[in-house]
């Protein structure tokens, strides 16, 4: 793997769908927080460093025993996920090159595999393109209005986006700034890149790369992590 490789983990969200009081990234699985598991997975690659974007009142993140602790950086998160990512990109830009690759990965996605991460880096380098992990949509999709089905939506060509997503720092930073200036609703980094016409390749992910959203997802993540070892 050539060149510097960085990680950005936006971890300033409220986690409102998980619990009104407890943040999902700080729930424990097998004695470690979800966020510690997530950072450990990213560090199966030789990251030059990683930036965790946290809320200003977060007193827990900096006390955790992250893998490769010496490579950890922290910055202030923003109002929405996209603002946290942009803050982290601005922070990175102080010492990283615009041509360095950066992963952006959900704090609550602790089950991503090393093989998927390596394939993403290889795709980004060989294709000279940004890339995302995604899996084909499996279920039948229904378009509904007021709880009544209007039509069945074809699954052909539909993919469910995951993280991490990978891009060059300079390209991603410019794309997010441009999208925000144009009032675009950015739900992931790829949507900002798509808006600017920058190509994004799909790397076939795995269904066990779950995002912890609800409390019962913790039990599923525990099972997945045990099975992967």
ABEGO torsion letter per residue (X at the ends): XBEBBBBBBBAABAGAAABAABBAAABBBGGBBAAAAAAAAAAABBBAEBBBBBBAABAAAAABBBBGAAABBBBBBBABAAAAAAAAAAAAAAABBAABBBBBBBAABAABBAAAAAAAAAAAAAAGBBBBBBBBBABBBBBBBGGBBABBBBABGBBBBBOBBBBBAAAAAAAAAAAAAAGBBBABAAAAAAAAGBBBBBBBBBAABBBBABAAAAAAAAAAAAAAX
